[in-house]
Amino acid sequence: MTKNLLLIAFVIAAVAGGIYYYFQHAKTKDLDGIAYGNGRIEAQSIDIATRHGGRVLSVPVEEGQMVEAGDIVAELDLTDLAASVTGAKANVRARVQQKDAAASSVAQAESALILADKEFARADALAREKAVSESRRDQAFNAKQAAEAQLSAAKQNLSSAEEGIEVAEAEVARLEDLLTDQHLKASRAGRVLYKLVEPGEVMSAGGKAVTLLDLTDVYMTIFLPTETIGKLQLKQEARIVLDAMPDTAIPAYISYISPEAQFTPRQVETRTEREKLTFRVKIRIPPSLLSKYIDKVKTGLPGIAYLKIDQDRDWPDNLKVDPALLQDIEAQP
């Protein structure tokens, strides 16, 4: 009885081993000419920060919320900055008055120069006729030169006043631009990853209010050995299969290949377990596809990215993309 049980167990183990070997061999054969690496879905993060310090009035978003470009994510009290804008505008008006005064001085100096020119012309003519002394002619000439110098100085003051207006107006524009941070807005559509401040807190210049995830810039980073990297190229077609959706091959492409080798991160396993030196490769999902399914995009999901080393071979059946997904990509401009 015991011998029969042992024989049956041996047969079951042999059959199971054969089945395992068959499927493993078939799987390996299907991936001939294809490189792969594991990673996690990531998205580009964007920090929404203020350029001027102020007290937080409200943060009308919550973590996980989807926002559109231009949506307000935080409101700040920038009363002091508004007062600075008022002062800067008053400075512009003062500069304009200085310019008007400088323009009047130029007009007076021009009139004085015209008179001095005439006086010198008369004195010069009379001196030639010996009707007046040379000293009188020299005095008229000196008066003419003084009038010319006064006109030059008046014009310089006018130019300086005009430049002062430009500087004052630029300061107003700078402060008004900073004042727009009173309402911090999302720079693009995305999901709120972190809400970093609460109403009543005081933010310093450069302080971050909210971190967004740009769900149109989603990718997976994998690490591949040297012999594989030499056979890949940018924009090359790729596939991503997530653990959460093992039956769906997501179309992607290579958007970045590191120019330098590096040690494989501890949490990453490569095809040969852990290569010491590998190259970082970024596999990006087309933005047109992401924009259609943006509500379903989730970061942090683990999966595997596949790349063809042999460009002439076809994708195996389990890595072929659903035609509907390809239509979604082609339908986008």
C-alpha positions as YAML, in Angstrom:
chain: A
units: angstrom
residues:
- id: 1
  name: MET
  ca: [0.00, 0.00, 0.00]
- id: 2
  name: THR
  ca: [2.77, 2.38, 0.96]
- id: 3
  name: LYS
  ca: [4.69, 1.51, -2.21]
- id: 4
  name: ASN
  ca: [1.61, 2.27, -4.33]
- id: 5
  name: LEU
  ca: [1.16, 5.66, -2.66]
- id: 6
  name: LEU
  ca: [4.81, 6.48, -3.23]
- id: 7
  name: LEU
  ca: [4.50, 5.44, -6.86]
- id: 8
  name: ILE
  ca: [1.41, 7.58, -7.35]
- id: 9
  name: ALA
  ca: [3.13, 10.57, -5.68]
- id: 10
  name: PHE
  ca: [6.16, 10.10, -7.89]
- id: 11
  name: VAL
  ca: [4.01, 10.01, -11.04]
- id: 12
  name: ILE
  ca: [2.12, 13.18, -9.96]
- id: 13
  name: ALA
  ca: [5.38, 14.99, -9.24]
- id: 14
  name: ALA
  ca: [6.82, 13.95, -12.58]
- id: 15
  name: VAL
  ca: [3.73, 15.10, -14.46]
- id: 16
  name: ALA
  ca: [3.64, 18.40, -12.58]
- id: 17
  name: GLY
  ca: [7.33, 18.96, -13.24]
- id: 18
  name: GLY
  ca: [6.82, 18.19, -16.91]
- id: 19
  name: ILE
  ca: [3.93, 20.62, -17.15]
- id: 20
  name: TYR
  ca: [5.93, 23.31, -15.35]
- id: 21
  name: TYR
  ca: [8.92, 22.73, -17.61]
- id: 22
  name: TYR
  ca: [6.70, 22.85, -20.71]
- id: 23
  name: PHE
  ca: [5.10, 26.14, -19.80]
- id: 24
  name: GLN
  ca: [8.33, 27.70, -18.64]
- id: 25
  name: HIS
  ca: [10.05, 26.59, -21.84]
- id: 26
  name: ALA
  ca: [7.15, 27.88, -23.92]
- id: 27
  name: LYS
  ca: [7.20, 31.20, -22.08]
- id: 28
  name: THR
  ca: [10.94, 31.58, -22.54]
- id: 29
  name: LYS
  ca: [10.63, 30.67, -26.19]
- id: 30
  name: ASP
  ca: [7.89, 33.30, -26.67]
- id: 31
  name: LEU
  ca: [10.26, 35.93, -25.27]
- id: 32
  name: ASP
  ca: [13.19, 35.11, -27.53]
- id: 33
  name: GLY
  ca: [14.42, 38.41, -28.94]
- id: 34
  name: ILE
  ca: [12.53, 40.40, -26.32]
- id: 35
  name: ALA
  ca: [14.07, 42.15, -23.32]
- id: 36
  name: TYR
  ca: [12.06, 42.95, -20.22]
- id: 37
  name: GLY
  ca: [12.40, 44.50, -16.81]
- id: 38
  name: ASN
  ca: [10.11, 45.14, -13.88]
- id: 39
  name: GLY
  ca: [9.16, 48.53, -12.50]
- id: 40
  name: ARG
  ca: [6.30, 50.68, -11.31]
- id: 41
  name: ILE
  ca: [4.04, 53.14, -13.06]
- id: 42
  name: GLU
  ca: [5.20, 56.69, -12.30]
- id: 43
  name: ALA
  ca: [3.99, 60.14, -13.32]
- id: 44
  name: GLN
  ca: [5.72, 63.49, -13.50]
- id: 45
  name: SER
  ca: [5.07, 65.48, -10.32]
- id: 46
  name: ILE
  ca: [4.53, 69.25, -10.33]
- id: 47
  name: ASP
  ca: [4.92, 71.45, -7.26]
- id: 48
  name: ILE
  ca: [2.59, 74.47, -7.14]
- id: 49
  name: ALA
  ca: [4.54, 77.06, -5.13]
- id: 50
  name: THR
  ca: [4.31, 80.74, -4.29]
- id: 51
  name: ARG
  ca: [6.92, 83.34, -5.22]
- id: 52
  name: HIS
  ca: [5.95, 85.60, -2.32]
- id: 53
  name: GLY
  ca: [5.28, 84.78, 1.30]
- id: 54
  name: GLY
  ca: [1.79, 85.09, 2.74]
- id: 55
  name: ARG
  ca: [-0.85, 83.57, 5.01]
- id: 56
  name: VAL
  ca: [-2.94, 80.73, 3.57]
- id: 57
  name: LEU
  ca: [-6.63, 81.64, 3.35]
- id: 58
  name: SER
  ca: [-7.95, 78.42, 1.82]
- id: 59
  name: VAL
  ca: [-6.93, 75.23, 0.02]
- id: 60
  name: PRO
  ca: [-10.01, 74.24, -2.02]
- id: 61
  name: VAL
  ca: [-8.67, 70.84, -3.17]
- id: 62
  name: GLU
  ca: [-8.21, 67.43, -1.57]
- id: 63
  name: GLU
  ca: [-5.63, 64.70, -2.15]
- id: 64
  name: GLY
  ca: [-6.68, 62.43, -5.00]
- id: 65
  name: GLN
  ca: [-8.87, 65.10, -6.60]
- id: 66
  name: MET
  ca: [-8.61, 65.74, -10.34]
- id: 67
  name: VAL
  ca: [-8.03, 69.37, -11.32]
- id: 68
  name: GLU
  ca: [-7.94, 71.16, -14.65]
- id: 69
  name: ALA
  ca: [-5.31, 73.66, -15.79]
- id: 70
  name: GLY
  ca: [-6.16, 77.04, -14.27]
- id: 71
  name: ASP
  ca: [-8.11, 75.67, -11.30]
- id: 72
  name: ILE
  ca: [-7.36, 77.43, -8.01]
- id: 73
  name: VAL
  ca: [-5.56, 75.11, -5.58]
- id: 74
  name: ALA
  ca: [-4.75, 77.64, -2.83]
- id: 75
  name: GLU
  ca: [-5.58, 81.24, -1.87]
- id: 76
  name: LEU
  ca: [-3.11, 83.49, -0.04]
- id: 77
  name: ASP
  ca: [-3.42, 86.78, 1.83]
- id: 78
  name: LEU
  ca: [-1.02, 89.12, 0.00]
- id: 79
  name: THR
  ca: [-2.25, 92.42, 1.44]
- id: 80
  name: ASP
  ca: [1.30, 93.69, 1.94]
- id: 81
  name: LEU
  ca: [2.10, 93.00, -1.70]
- id: 82
  name: ALA
  ca: [-1.04, 94.83, -2.82]
- id: 83
  name: ALA
  ca: [0.13, 97.85, -0.80]
- id: 84
  name: SER
  ca: [3.49, 97.64, -2.52]
- id: 85
  name: VAL
  ca: [1.73, 97.73, -5.89]
- id: 86
  name: THR
  ca: [-0.12, 100.89, -4.84]
- id: 87
  name: GLY
  ca: [3.17, 102.50, -3.80]
- id: 88
  name: ALA
  ca: [4.85, 101.48, -7.04]
- id: 89
  name: LYS
  ca: [2.03, 103.05, -9.08]
- id: 90
  name: ALA
  ca: [2.40, 106.28, -7.08]
- id: 91
  name: ASN
  ca: [6.11, 106.21, -7.90]
- id: 92
  name: VAL
  ca: [5.25, 105.97, -11.60]
- id: 93
  name: ARG
  ca: [3.07, 109.08, -11.33]
- id: 94
  name: ALA
  ca: [5.90, 110.92, -9.55]
- id: 95
  name: ARG
  ca: [8.32, 109.88, -12.30]
- id: 96
  name: VAL
  ca: [5.90, 111.20, -14.94]
- id: 97
  name: GLN
  ca: [5.81, 114.56, -13.16]
- id: 98
  name: GLN
  ca: [9.62, 114.60, -13.10]
- id: 99
  name: LYS
  ca: [9.63, 113.90, -16.81]
- id: 100
  name: ASP
  ca: [7.22, 116.80, -17.46]
- id: 101
  name: ALA
  ca: [9.45, 119.12, -15.44]
- id: 102
  name: ALA
  ca: [12.53, 117.90, -17.33]
- id: 103
  name: ALA
  ca: [10.74, 118.47, -20.65]
- id: 104
  name: SER
  ca: [9.96, 122.05, -19.57]
- id: 105
  name: SER
  ca: [13.63, 122.59, -18.68]
- id: 106
  name: VAL
  ca: [14.63, 121.36, -22.13]
- id: 107
  name: ALA
  ca: [12.23, 123.83, -23.77]
- id: 108
  name: GLN
  ca: [13.64, 126.70, -21.67]
- id: 109
  name: ALA
  ca: [17.22, 125.68, -22.47]
- id: 110
  name: GLU
  ca: [16.42, 125.56, -26.18]
- id: 111
  name: SER
  ca: [14.95, 129.07, -26.01]
- id: 112
  name: ALA
  ca: [17.98, 130.32, -24.10]
- id: 113
  name: LEU
  ca: [20.31, 128.79, -26.70]
- id: 114
  name: ILE
  ca: [18.42, 130.44, -29.57]
- id: 115
  name: LEU
  ca: [18.78, 133.81, -27.84]
- id: 116
  name: ALA
  ca: [22.47, 133.19, -27.11]
- id: 117
  name: ASP
  ca: [23.07, 132.25, -30.77]
- id: 118
  name: LYS
  ca: [21.50, 135.50, -31.90]
- id: 119
  name: GLU
  ca: [23.47, 137.57, -29.36]
- id: 120
  name: PHE
  ca: [26.72, 135.96, -30.45]
- id: 121
  name: ALA
  ca: [25.93, 136.49, -34.12]
- id: 122
  name: ARG
  ca: [25.31, 140.23, -33.53]
- id: 123
  name: ALA
  ca: [28.39, 140.64, -31.32]
- id: 124
  name: ASP
  ca: [30.54, 138.82, -33.87]
- id: 125
  name: ALA
  ca: [29.33, 141.05, -36.72]
- id: 126
  name: LEU
  ca: [29.87, 144.23, -34.72]
- id: 127
  name: ALA
  ca: [33.34, 143.10, -33.63]
- id: 128
  name: ARG
  ca: [34.31, 142.56, -37.26]
- id: 129
  name: GLU
  ca: [33.24, 146.18, -37.95]
- id: 130
  name: LYS
  ca: [35.16, 147.33, -34.86]
- id: 131
  name: ALA
  ca: [31.87, 148.63, -33.45]
- id: 132
  name: VAL
  ca: [32.33, 146.67, -30.22]
- id: 133
  name: SER
  ca: [35.34, 145.29, -28.45]
- id: 134
  name: GLU
  ca: [36.64, 141.72, -28.79]
- id: 135
  name: SER
  ca: [35.84, 141.28, -25.11]
- id: 136
  name: ARG
  ca: [32.13, 141.81, -25.85]
- id: 137
  name: ARG
  ca: [32.31, 139.19, -28.60]
- id: 138
  name: ASP
  ca: [34.01, 136.73, -26.21]
- id: 139
  name: GLN
  ca: [31.33, 137.26, -23.58]
- id: 140
  name: ALA
  ca: [28.60, 136.47, -26.12]
- id: 141
  name: PHE
  ca: [30.49, 133.36, -27.20]
- id: 142
  name: ASN
  ca: [30.80, 132.18, -23.60]
- id: 143
  name: ALA
  ca: [27.07, 132.77, -23.06]
- id: 144
  name: LYS
  ca: [26.35, 130.66, -26.13]
- id: 145
  name: GLN
  ca: [28.52, 127.79, -24.85]
- id: 146
  name: ALA
  ca: [26.84, 127.97, -21.43]
- id: 147
  name: ALA
  ca: [23.41, 127.78, -23.09]
- id: 148
  name: GLU
  ca: [24.52, 124.72, -25.10]
- id: 149
  name: ALA
  ca: [25.76, 123.02, -21.92]
- id: 150
  name: GLN
  ca: [22.50, 123.79, -20.13]
- id: 151
  name: LEU
  ca: [20.52, 122.32, -23.02]
- id: 152
  name: SER
  ca: [22.66, 119.15, -22.99]
- id: 153
  name: ALA
  ca: [22.16, 118.76, -19.23]
- id: 154
  name: ALA
  ca: [18.41, 119.33, -19.57]
- id: 155
  name: LYS
  ca: [18.19, 116.65, -22.27]
- id: 156
  name: GLN
  ca: [20.12, 114.22, -20.08]
- id: 157
  name: ASN
  ca: [17.72, 114.91, -17.20]
- id: 158
  name: LEU
  ca: [14.79, 114.26, -19.53]
- id: 159
  name: SER
  ca: [16.31, 110.99, -20.74]
- id: 160
  name: SER
  ca: [16.95, 109.96, -17.14]
- id: 161
  name: ALA
  ca: [13.37, 110.81, -16.21]
- id: 162
  name: GLU
  ca: [12.03, 108.71, -19.11]
- id: 163
  name: GLU
  ca: [14.19, 105.76, -18.07]
- id: 164
  name: GLY
  ca: [12.99, 106.25, -14.49]
- id: 165
  name: ILE
  ca: [9.41, 105.85, -15.72]
- id: 166
  name: GLU
  ca: [10.32, 102.61, -17.50]
- id: 167
  name: VAL
  ca: [11.97, 101.27, -14.34]
- id: 168
  name: ALA
  ca: [9.00, 102.27, -12.18]
- id: 169
  name: GLU
  ca: [6.51, 100.71, -14.63]
- id: 170
  name: ALA
  ca: [8.58, 97.52, -14.74]
- id: 171
  name: GLU
  ca: [8.46, 97.36, -10.94]
- id: 172
  name: VAL
  ca: [4.67, 97.75, -11.05]
- id: 173
  name: ALA
  ca: [4.45, 94.91, -13.59]
- id: 174
  name: ARG
  ca: [6.72, 92.71, -11.45]
- id: 175
  name: LEU
  ca: [4.68, 93.29, -8.30]
- id: 176
  name: GLU
  ca: [1.37, 92.80, -10.11]
- id: 177
  name: ASP
  ca: [2.68, 89.53, -11.51]
- id: 178
  name: LEU
  ca: [3.65, 88.40, -7.99]
- id: 179
  name: LEU
  ca: [0.21, 89.46, -6.80]
- id: 180
  name: THR
  ca: [-1.34, 86.84, -9.09]
- id: 181
  name: ASP
  ca: [0.01, 84.28, -6.61]
- id: 182
  name: GLN
  ca: [-2.86, 85.37, -4.40]
- id: 183
  name: HIS
  ca: [-4.68, 82.62, -6.28]
- id: 184
  name: LEU
  ca: [-2.31, 79.71, -6.88]
- id: 185
  name: LYS
  ca: [-3.51, 77.80, -9.93]
- id: 186
  name: ALA
  ca: [-2.79, 74.40, -11.41]
- id: 187
  name: SER
  ca: [-0.38, 74.74, -14.31]
- id: 188
  name: ARG
  ca: [-1.95, 71.75, -16.06]
- id: 189
  name: ALA
  ca: [-4.55, 69.07, -15.59]
- id: 190
  name: GLY
  ca: [-3.67, 66.35, -13.10]
- id: 191
  name: ARG
  ca: [-4.40, 64.65, -9.80]
- id: 192
  name: VAL
  ca: [-3.59, 66.18, -6.41]
- id: 193
  name: LEU
  ca: [-0.89, 63.98, -4.87]
- id: 194
  name: TYR
  ca: [-0.17, 65.98, -1.69]
- id: 195
  name: LYS
  ca: [-1.84, 68.93, 0.02]
- id: 196
  name: LEU
  ca: [1.10, 70.51, 1.82]
- id: 197
  name: VAL
  ca: [-0.50, 73.45, 3.66]
- id: 198
  name: GLU
  ca: [-3.67, 74.21, 5.59]
- id: 199
  name: PRO
  ca: [-5.59, 77.50, 6.09]
- id: 200
  name: GLY
  ca: [-3.93, 79.76, 8.64]
- id: 201
  name: GLU
  ca: [-0.38, 78.64, 7.92]
- id: 202
  name: VAL
  ca: [2.18, 81.19, 6.73]
- id: 203
  name: MET
  ca: [4.10, 80.29, 3.59]
- id: 204
  name: SER
  ca: [7.51, 81.71, 2.78]
- id: 205
  name: ALA
  ca: [8.64, 82.65, -0.70]
- id: 206
  name: GLY
  ca: [9.12, 79.46, -2.67]
- id: 207
  name: GLY
  ca: [6.85, 77.48, -0.35]
- id: 208
  name: LYS
  ca: [4.90, 74.59, -1.88]
- id: 209
  name: ALA
  ca: [1.15, 74.45, -1.47]
- id: 210
  name: VAL
  ca: [0.17, 71.42, -3.53]
- id: 211
  name: THR
  ca: [1.90, 68.67, -5.49]
- id: 212
  name: LEU
  ca: [0.17, 67.49, -8.65]
- id: 213
  name: LEU
  ca: [0.68, 64.43, -10.82]
- id: 214
  name: ASP
  ca: [0.68, 65.09, -14.55]
- id: 215
  name: LEU
  ca: [-1.29, 62.06, -15.73]
- id: 216
  name: THR
  ca: [-0.43, 62.78, -19.37]
- id: 217
  name: ASP
  ca: [3.24, 62.10, -18.59]
- id: 218
  name: VAL
  ca: [3.21, 58.53, -17.27]
- id: 219
  name: TYR
  ca: [6.11, 56.11, -17.59]
- id: 220
  name: MET
  ca: [7.86, 53.06, -16.17]
- id: 221
  name: THR
  ca: [11.59, 52.96, -15.42]
- id: 222
  name: ILE
  ca: [13.46, 49.67, -15.91]
- id: 223
  name: PHE
  ca: [17.13, 48.67, -15.84]
- id: 224
  name: LEU
  ca: [18.74, 46.60, -18.58]
- id: 225
  name: PRO
  ca: [22.25, 45.14, -19.04]
- id: 226
  name: THR
  ca: [24.85, 46.44, -21.48]
- id: 227
  name: GLU
  ca: [24.38, 43.77, -24.14]
- id: 228
  name: THR
  ca: [20.70, 44.69, -24.39]
- id: 229
  name: ILE
  ca: [21.07, 48.49, -24.41]
- id: 230
  name: GLY
  ca: [23.17, 48.45, -27.58]
- id: 231
  name: LYS
  ca: [20.23, 46.98, -29.52]
- id: 232
  name: LEU
  ca: [17.64, 49.56, -28.43]
- id: 233
  name: GLN
  ca: [16.86, 53.02, -29.76]
- id: 234
  name: LEU
  ca: [14.75, 56.00, -28.75]
- id: 235
  name: LYS
  ca: [11.08, 56.06, -29.84]
- id: 236
  name: GLN
  ca: [11.20, 52.29, -30.20]
- id: 237
  name: GLU
  ca: [7.90, 50.50, -29.63]
- id: 238
  name: ALA
  ca: [7.39, 48.81, -26.27]
- id: 239
  name: ARG
  ca: [4.74, 47.09, -24.18]
- id: 240
  name: ILE
  ca: [3.78, 47.40, -20.50]
- id: 241
  name: VAL
  ca: [1.86, 44.69, -18.65]
- id: 242
  name: LEU
  ca: [0.68, 45.59, -15.15]
- id: 243
  name: ASP
  ca: [0.25, 43.03, -12.40]
- id: 244
  name: ALA
  ca: [-3.27, 44.39, -11.88]
- id: 245
  name: MET
  ca: [-4.14, 43.83, -15.56]
- id: 246
  name: PRO
  ca: [-2.08, 40.81, -16.68]
- id: 247
  name: ASP
  ca: [-4.21, 40.24, -19.79]
- id: 248
  name: THR
  ca: [-3.79, 43.77, -21.19]
- id: 249
  name: ALA
  ca: [-0.70, 44.89, -23.11]
- id: 250
  name: ILE
  ca: [-0.39, 48.67, -22.92]
- id: 251
  name: PRO
  ca: [1.33, 50.29, -25.94]
- id: 252
  name: ALA
  ca: [4.36, 52.42, -25.04]
- id: 253
  name: TYR
  ca: [7.69, 53.60, -26.40]
- id: 254
  name: ILE
  ca: [11.25, 54.29, -25.23]
- id: 255
  name: SER
  ca: [11.53, 57.97, -24.29]
- id: 256
  name: TYR
  ca: [14.93, 57.89, -22.55]
- id: 257
  name: ILE
  ca: [18.05, 55.73, -22.37]
- id: 258
  name: SER
  ca: [20.66, 56.67, -19.79]
- id: 259
  name: PRO
  ca: [24.06, 57.50, -21.34]
- id: 260
  name: GLU
  ca: [25.83, 56.08, -18.28]
- id: 261
  name: ALA
  ca: [25.71, 52.72, -16.54]
- id: 262
  name: GLN
  ca: [24.81, 52.58, -12.86]
- id: 263
  name: PHE
  ca: [24.29, 50.08, -10.08]
- id: 264
  name: THR
  ca: [20.89, 48.42, -10.17]
- id: 265
  name: PRO
  ca: [18.63, 49.70, -7.36]
- id: 266
  name: ARG
  ca: [18.10, 47.16, -4.58]
- id: 267
  name: GLN
  ca: [14.37, 46.77, -5.23]
- id: 268
  name: VAL
  ca: [14.83, 46.00, -8.94]
- id: 269
  name: GLU
  ca: [15.52, 42.57, -10.39]
- id: 270
  name: THR
  ca: [16.80, 42.20, -13.93]
- id: 271
  name: ARG
  ca: [16.60, 39.23, -16.26]
- id: 272
  name: THR
  ca: [19.78, 37.76, -14.77]
- id: 273
  name: GLU
  ca: [18.58, 38.40, -11.21]
- id: 274
  name: ARG
  ca: [20.75, 41.40, -10.28]
- id: 275
  name: GLU
  ca: [23.20, 42.80, -12.76]
- id: 276
  name: LYS
  ca: [25.73, 44.99, -10.99]
- id: 277
  name: LEU
  ca: [25.88, 47.62, -13.73]
- id: 278
  name: THR
  ca: [22.84, 48.40, -15.86]
- id: 279
  name: PHE
  ca: [21.39, 51.26, -17.89]
- id: 280
  name: ARG
  ca: [18.23, 53.08, -16.90]
- id: 281
  name: VAL
  ca: [15.51, 53.07, -19.56]
- id: 282
  name: LYS
  ca: [12.28, 55.06, -19.39]
- id: 283
  name: ILE
  ca: [9.23, 53.55, -21.10]
- id: 284
  name: ARG
  ca: [6.52, 56.14, -21.69]
- id: 285
  name: ILE
  ca: [2.83, 55.65, -22.45]
- id: 286
  name: PRO
  ca: [1.53, 57.86, -25.31]
- id: 287
  name: PRO
  ca: [-0.10, 61.04, -23.92]
- id: 288
  name: SER
  ca: [-2.99, 60.68, -26.39]
- id: 289
  name: LEU
  ca: [-3.92, 57.35, -24.85]
- id: 290
  name: LEU
  ca: [-3.54, 58.67, -21.31]
- id: 291
  name: SER
  ca: [-5.76, 61.69, -21.99]
- id: 292
  name: LYS
  ca: [-8.62, 59.39, -22.98]
- id: 293
  name: TYR
  ca: [-8.31, 57.20, -19.89]
- id: 294
  name: ILE
  ca: [-6.98, 59.85, -17.51]
- id: 295
  name: ASP
  ca: [-9.58, 59.07, -14.81]
- id: 296
  name: LYS
  ca: [-8.35, 55.46, -14.68]
- id: 297
  name: VAL
  ca: [-4.62, 56.19, -14.52]
- id: 298
  name: LYS
  ca: [-3.08, 55.08, -11.23]
- id: 299
  name: THR
  ca: [0.56, 55.46, -10.28]
- id: 300
  name: GLY
  ca: [2.57, 53.01, -8.22]
- id: 301
  name: LEU
  ca: [1.21, 49.90, -9.90]
- id: 302
  name: PRO
  ca: [3.94, 47.28, -10.47]
- id: 303
  name: GLY
  ca: [4.41, 45.58, -13.79]
- id: 304
  name: ILE
  ca: [6.83, 44.57, -16.53]
- id: 305
  name: ALA
  ca: [7.97, 46.49, -19.61]
- id: 306
  name: TYR
  ca: [8.88, 44.55, -22.73]
- id: 307
  name: LEU
  ca: [11.17, 45.69, -25.57]
- id: 308
  name: LYS
  ca: [12.00, 43.97, -28.85]
- id: 309
  name: ILE
  ca: [15.72, 43.33, -29.32]
- id: 310
  name: ASP
  ca: [15.01, 41.68, -32.68]
- id: 311
  name: GLN
  ca: [13.06, 44.32, -34.58]
- id: 312
  name: ASP
  ca: [12.02, 41.85, -37.29]
- id: 313
  name: ARG
  ca: [10.07, 39.53, -35.01]
- id: 314
  name: ASP
  ca: [6.41, 39.96, -34.16]
- id: 315
  name: TRP
  ca: [5.05, 40.50, -30.70]
- id: 316
  name: PRO
  ca: [3.83, 37.25, -29.09]
- id: 317
  name: ASP
  ca: [0.09, 36.90, -28.72]
- id: 318
  name: ASN
  ca: [0.09, 37.89, -25.04]
- id: 319
  name: LEU
  ca: [1.85, 41.17, -25.87]
- id: 320
  name: LYS
  ca: [-0.28, 42.21, -28.82]
- id: 321
  name: VAL
  ca: [-2.25, 45.39, -28.24]
- id: 322
  name: ASP
  ca: [-6.02, 45.48, -28.31]
- id: 323
  name: PRO
  ca: [-7.00, 47.17, -31.63]
- id: 324
  name: ALA
  ca: [-9.35, 49.46, -29.68]
- id: 325
  name: LEU
  ca: [-6.38, 50.97, -27.83]
- id: 326
  name: LEU
  ca: [-4.55, 51.55, -31.09]
- id: 327
  name: GLN
  ca: [-7.62, 53.32, -32.47]
- id: 328
  name: ASP
  ca: [-7.70, 55.55, -29.40]
- id: 329
  name: ILE
  ca: [-4.09, 56.57, -30.09]
- id: 330
  name: GLU
  ca: [-4.63, 57.14, -33.81]
- id: 331
  name: ALA
  ca: [-7.82, 59.10, -33.19]
- id: 332
  name: GLN
  ca: [-5.98, 61.73, -31.18]
- id: 333
  name: PRO
  ca: [-4.43, 64.70, -33.08]
...
